Amino acid sequence: MGYVSAVDSQGRTIWIADAHRGDGKGFVVRPDKKLTAFIELESGDSPLTREGGGHIALRRNRVANRKYQLGRSIMFAVIRHYHFDPKDSAEIDRRVREEFVPIVKKAKGFVRYYWLDTGKGEAESVSVFKDKAGADESVHLAADYVKEHLSKFITQKPEIIEGPIKAHD
């Protein structure tokens, strides 16, 4: 029970209501009929209330709204693959954790950063941003940081892929 808002392709705010009937069928409210439908539900004069105890919650649910918006927005990720001597693993991990993470967190639209070290001379970073601009900014931040602080450890040019996230939960 609840509702969320979204913005349609024409920039209008639309409301998606969640209502149920006793027979398991859903209830759809067209935008131009929203108020009438809610009044009918509250008064008990709706086919929903007559046919099995329909109910609807008219409360603002910010958590559901945020989950809906995140699920529908396009986020971007950058994955970087690094090669280095395995004996330098601990020092690289420390530098990334203590020095680089605070830098990348300041990038526009920052969401998450992950660092995976295999312990065998390879590591992967995954950065997630709310938009392409933040992802692009992180590429520059990482390149500058590696050049200034990690170049003596890195044995190959990092492999970098960037793009929109197509699936997540």
KELO-597635 format. One record per residue (C-alpha): residue number from 1; residue in one letter; x, y, z. Coordinates in pm, 1 decimal. Layout:
<atoms>
+-----+----+----------+----------+----------+
:   i : aa :     east :    north :       up :
+-----+----+----------+----------+----------+
: NUM :  a :        X :        Y :        Z :
...
+-----+----+----------+----------+----------+
</atoms>
This chain:
<atoms>
+-----+----+----------+----------+----------+
:   i : aa :     east :    north :       up :
+-----+----+----------+----------+----------+
:   1 :  m :      0.0 :      0.0 :      0.0 :
:   2 :  g :    131.9 :    341.1 :    -91.1 :
:   3 :  y :    227.7 :    553.7 :   -383.9 :
:   4 :  v :    527.3 :    701.4 :   -556.3 :
:   5 :  s :    574.6 :    995.6 :   -787.3 :
:   6 :  a :    769.6 :   1002.5 :  -1110.8 :
:   7 :  v :    829.3 :   1244.5 :  -1393.7 :
:   8 :  d :    692.6 :   1145.9 :  -1735.9 :
:   9 :  s :    858.0 :   1218.5 :  -2072.2 :
:  10 :  q :    682.6 :   1556.7 :  -2090.3 :
:  11 :  g :    817.7 :   1669.3 :  -1751.1 :
:  12 :  r :    486.0 :   1626.9 :  -1566.6 :
:  13 :  t :    474.8 :   1471.8 :  -1219.7 :
:  14 :  i :    263.0 :   1157.6 :  -1221.4 :
:  15 :  w :    152.2 :    950.2 :   -923.7 :
:  16 :  i :    152.6 :    573.1 :   -917.6 :
:  17 :  a :    -88.2 :    438.6 :   -657.3 :
:  18 :  d :    -79.4 :     91.2 :   -509.0 :
:  19 :  a :   -422.5 :    -37.1 :   -409.9 :
:  20 :  h :   -557.0 :   -388.0 :   -368.7 :
:  21 :  r :   -892.8 :   -560.7 :   -373.8 :
:  22 :  g :   -995.9 :   -868.4 :   -185.0 :
:  23 :  d :   -991.3 :  -1075.4 :   -505.6 :
:  24 :  g :   -621.4 :  -1004.4 :   -568.2 :
:  25 :  k :   -678.5 :   -769.9 :   -861.8 :
:  26 :  g :   -513.9 :   -430.5 :   -872.7 :
:  27 :  f :   -669.3 :    -87.9 :   -907.0 :
:  28 :  v :   -547.8 :    166.0 :  -1163.6 :
:  29 :  v :   -623.1 :    535.0 :  -1122.0 :
:  30 :  r :   -592.8 :    759.4 :  -1426.9 :
:  31 :  p :   -443.4 :   1102.6 :  -1342.0 :
:  32 :  d :   -762.1 :   1290.2 :  -1431.9 :
:  33 :  k :   -972.0 :   1058.4 :  -1212.3 :
:  34 :  k :   -737.2 :   1041.5 :   -910.4 :
:  35 :  l :   -934.9 :   1259.3 :   -669.2 :
:  36 :  t :  -1269.6 :   1101.0 :   -759.0 :
:  37 :  a :  -1128.3 :    751.9 :   -714.3 :
:  38 :  f :   -979.7 :    831.7 :   -373.4 :
:  39 :  i :  -1306.4 :    988.1 :   -253.9 :
:  40 :  e :  -1499.8 :    679.3 :   -367.4 :
:  41 :  l :  -1257.4 :    452.2 :   -187.2 :
:  42 :  e :  -1280.3 :    647.5 :    138.1 :
:  43 :  s :  -1660.1 :    665.3 :    125.4 :
:  44 :  g :  -1702.6 :    294.9 :     55.3 :
:  45 :  d :  -1895.9 :    375.8 :   -263.6 :
:  46 :  s :  -1644.8 :    220.2 :   -500.0 :
:  47 :  p :  -1665.9 :   -116.0 :   -677.8 :
:  48 :  l :  -1348.1 :   -193.3 :   -486.0 :
:  49 :  t :  -1505.0 :   -152.8 :   -144.2 :
:  50 :  r :  -1826.8 :   -322.3 :   -249.8 :
:  51 :  e :  -1647.0 :   -620.8 :   -408.0 :
:  52 :  g :  -1404.7 :   -726.6 :   -142.0 :
:  53 :  g :  -1267.3 :   -458.7 :     84.4 :
:  54 :  g :  -1038.8 :   -247.9 :   -132.9 :
:  55 :  h :   -800.5 :    -22.5 :     51.3 :
:  56 :  i :   -542.1 :    239.0 :    -35.7 :
:  57 :  a :   -285.5 :    422.1 :    170.7 :
:  58 :  l :   -266.2 :    796.2 :    115.3 :
:  59 :  r :     59.3 :    857.6 :    291.8 :
:  60 :  r :    385.0 :    981.5 :    151.1 :
:  61 :  n :    634.2 :    700.2 :    140.5 :
:  62 :  r :    975.7 :    856.5 :     80.5 :
:  63 :  v :   1161.1 :    526.3 :     92.8 :
:  64 :  a :    945.7 :    372.6 :   -181.3 :
:  65 :  n :    971.0 :    693.5 :   -383.1 :
:  66 :  r :   1352.6 :    695.5 :   -358.7 :
:  67 :  k :   1378.2 :    327.7 :   -453.1 :
:  68 :  y :   1154.5 :    389.9 :   -753.8 :
:  69 :  q :   1357.7 :    689.9 :   -865.8 :
:  70 :  l :   1690.7 :    507.8 :   -827.0 :
:  71 :  g :   1552.9 :    208.8 :  -1013.2 :
:  72 :  r :   1450.5 :    430.5 :  -1304.3 :
:  73 :  s :   1741.3 :    673.5 :  -1318.7 :
:  74 :  i :   2045.0 :    599.9 :  -1529.0 :
:  75 :  m :   2357.6 :    565.9 :  -1320.1 :
:  76 :  f :   2707.7 :    526.6 :  -1461.0 :
:  77 :  a :   2995.9 :    304.8 :  -1357.6 :
:  78 :  v :   3367.9 :    305.1 :  -1424.4 :
:  79 :  i :   3568.7 :    -14.9 :  -1389.2 :
:  80 :  r :   3947.7 :      6.7 :  -1379.8 :
:  81 :  h :   4178.6 :   -295.4 :  -1394.5 :
:  82 :  y :   4533.3 :   -258.2 :  -1260.4 :
:  83 :  h :   4847.6 :   -478.2 :  -1273.2 :
:  84 :  f :   5134.5 :   -455.9 :  -1021.8 :
:  85 :  d :   5387.3 :   -666.7 :   -834.6 :
:  86 :  p :   5201.3 :   -874.3 :   -571.6 :
:  87 :  k :   5455.0 :   -771.0 :   -304.2 :
:  88 :  d :   5322.9 :   -410.8 :   -334.6 :
:  89 :  s :   4963.0 :   -511.7 :   -270.5 :
:  90 :  a :   4937.8 :   -396.7 :     91.9 :
:  91 :  e :   5089.2 :    -54.3 :     19.4 :
:  92 :  i :   4865.2 :      3.6 :   -283.5 :
:  93 :  d :   4557.8 :   -105.2 :    -85.4 :
:  94 :  r :   4648.0 :    137.7 :    194.1 :
:  95 :  r :   4700.8 :    428.0 :    -42.5 :
:  96 :  v :   4375.0 :    365.2 :   -225.6 :
:  97 :  r :   4180.9 :    335.3 :    101.0 :
:  98 :  e :   4338.7 :    629.5 :    283.4 :
:  99 :  e :   4420.0 :    868.5 :     -0.5 :
: 100 :  f :   4221.1 :    799.2 :   -317.0 :
: 101 :  v :   3879.6 :    708.1 :   -173.6 :
: 102 :  p :   3842.4 :   1051.6 :     -3.4 :
: 103 :  i :   3928.3 :   1215.5 :   -337.3 :
: 104 :  v :   3683.9 :   1018.2 :   -554.0 :
: 105 :  k :   3403.6 :   1064.5 :   -299.5 :
: 106 :  k :   3410.5 :   1437.5 :   -380.5 :
: 107 :  a :   3331.1 :   1378.3 :   -748.8 :
: 108 :  k :   2993.3 :   1503.6 :   -869.1 :
: 109 :  g :   2717.3 :   1246.0 :   -819.6 :
: 110 :  f :   2934.4 :    996.0 :   -630.7 :
: 111 :  v :   2739.8 :    687.1 :   -515.0 :
: 112 :  r :   2988.9 :    406.8 :   -433.2 :
: 113 :  y :   3349.7 :    296.8 :   -471.4 :
: 114 :  y :   3483.6 :    -58.5 :   -445.0 :
: 115 :  w :   3844.7 :   -180.8 :   -454.6 :
: 116 :  l :   3917.6 :   -549.4 :   -510.6 :
: 117 :  d :   4274.0 :   -677.3 :   -478.9 :
: 118 :  t :   4326.5 :  -1039.0 :   -588.6 :
: 119 :  g :   4653.2 :  -1064.5 :   -396.1 :
: 120 :  k :   4812.6 :  -1191.0 :   -720.3 :
: 121 :  g :   4920.7 :   -860.0 :   -869.2 :
: 122 :  e :   4584.1 :   -750.5 :  -1007.7 :
: 123 :  a :   4317.3 :   -520.1 :   -872.7 :
: 124 :  e :   3986.6 :   -385.0 :   -990.2 :
: 125 :  s :   3804.3 :    -71.0 :   -888.9 :
: 126 :  v :   3435.8 :     -5.8 :   -947.5 :
: 127 :  s :   3301.3 :    346.6 :   -913.2 :
: 128 :  v :   2930.7 :    429.9 :   -938.5 :
: 129 :  f :   2791.0 :    777.1 :  -1010.7 :
: 130 :  k :   2448.9 :    932.4 :  -1059.0 :
: 131 :  d :   2542.9 :   1062.0 :  -1402.7 :
: 132 :  k :   2801.1 :   1047.5 :  -1680.8 :
: 133 :  a :   2962.2 :   1375.5 :  -1572.9 :
: 134 :  g :   3059.4 :   1224.2 :  -1236.2 :
: 135 :  a :   3191.9 :    908.8 :  -1400.7 :
: 136 :  d :   3399.7 :   1116.8 :  -1642.6 :
: 137 :  e :   3533.3 :   1328.4 :  -1357.0 :
: 138 :  s :   3639.8 :   1014.1 :  -1170.6 :
: 139 :  v :   3839.9 :    894.6 :  -1472.9 :
: 140 :  h :   4044.2 :   1215.7 :  -1459.5 :
: 141 :  l :   4080.1 :   1199.8 :  -1079.8 :
: 142 :  a :   4201.7 :    840.1 :  -1093.6 :
: 143 :  a :   4445.9 :    911.3 :  -1379.2 :
: 144 :  d :   4594.7 :   1205.9 :  -1190.1 :
: 145 :  y :   4619.1 :   1007.5 :   -865.3 :
: 146 :  v :   4782.0 :    704.2 :  -1030.4 :
: 147 :  k :   5030.1 :    926.1 :  -1214.5 :
: 148 :  e :   5129.5 :   1114.5 :   -897.5 :
: 149 :  h :   5112.1 :    839.8 :   -633.2 :
: 150 :  l :   5102.8 :    490.1 :   -783.1 :
: 151 :  s :   5301.7 :    504.9 :  -1107.3 :
: 152 :  k :   5606.3 :    339.5 :   -948.0 :
: 153 :  f :   5387.8 :     36.5 :   -859.1 :
: 154 :  i :   5179.0 :     -5.6 :  -1176.3 :
: 155 :  t :   5333.9 :   -243.0 :  -1434.3 :
: 156 :  q :   5085.9 :   -187.5 :  -1720.5 :
: 157 :  k :   4858.3 :     86.6 :  -1836.7 :
: 158 :  p :   4522.6 :     42.7 :  -1652.1 :
: 159 :  e :   4231.3 :    -94.6 :  -1853.5 :
: 160 :  i :   3924.0 :    126.2 :  -1815.5 :
: 161 :  i :   3562.9 :     71.4 :  -1914.4 :
: 162 :  e :   3283.2 :    318.6 :  -1850.8 :
: 163 :  g :   2913.3 :    317.1 :  -1924.7 :
: 164 :  p :   2554.3 :    330.2 :  -1803.9 :
: 165 :  i :   2442.9 :     68.6 :  -1553.3 :
: 166 :  k :   2181.8 :   -145.2 :  -1727.3 :
: 167 :  a :   2072.4 :   -364.2 :  -1434.1 :
: 168 :  h :   2093.2 :   -346.8 :  -1056.0 :
: 169 :  d :   1880.4 :   -421.5 :   -752.1 :
+-----+----+----------+----------+----------+
</atoms>
